[in-house]
Amino acid sequence: MSKKKNELNHLAIIMDGNGRWAKKKHKPRFVGHREGMDNVERITLAANKLGIKVLTLYAFSTENWARPKEEVAYLMNLPVRFFDKFMPTLMKNNVKVNIMGYLDELPKKTYDVVQRAMAETANNTGIILNFAFNYGARKEITSAMKELGKLIESGDLNSSEITESMISEHLMTGDFGEYQDPDLLIRTSGEQRISNFLLWQLAYSELAFSDKNWPDFTASDLKEFVEEFQNRNRRFGKVDESDS
């Protein structure tokens, strides 16, 4: 009997290596970020073809504000460039855009364009392109705990009633229902760490790492990682009888 393949419904990617890609080519860092932005479109369309339901991309962390001001300013303008350029393609392919993070801390121009992108694609029913923008997992978990704390203070919740599923629902991925947690996380550029990304949601996700910098990561690379994932032995802490 052939082994059943794992379903990949939610894929998360840490898009790392834009700056290193540019440095290797003796170009300014912003060129790497621009190329990385273009690659988002290619990988999104490839993920859509593979039947992935949610694609979560780590675009800007709460720690990235510490980068040089010029680079931060460029990164804040990337969503404007991205949606101005690729919105027709996203609409044509029925892509639904979601942005999770602390959006009220963004510059007004950036805030307005991400809100507009979500509104314009709200009725699309294809893959959810979920950007983590001004996002940090520890801050996300802290915010969820504050929300639950307010419910306890108001008398609407008893601390003994708190469950894991309740915590998941108060996180920024809560609206994804059964697809809240990534099945697979890919990080590019050869780095092997989580970097404050989806710390709760990644508890039982499979991890994979690519030595390629993000702008060089191709649809073929994605397909290879998906196929490799589909053949992994996922036990979720249980014993696999075939191992005994």
Beta strands, then each sheet from edge to edge (+ up, - down):
strand 1: 10-14
strand 2: 54-61
strand 3: 96-100
strand 4: 128-135
strand 5: 184-187
strand 6: 206-209
sheet 1: 3+ 4+ 2+ 1+ 5+ 6+
end
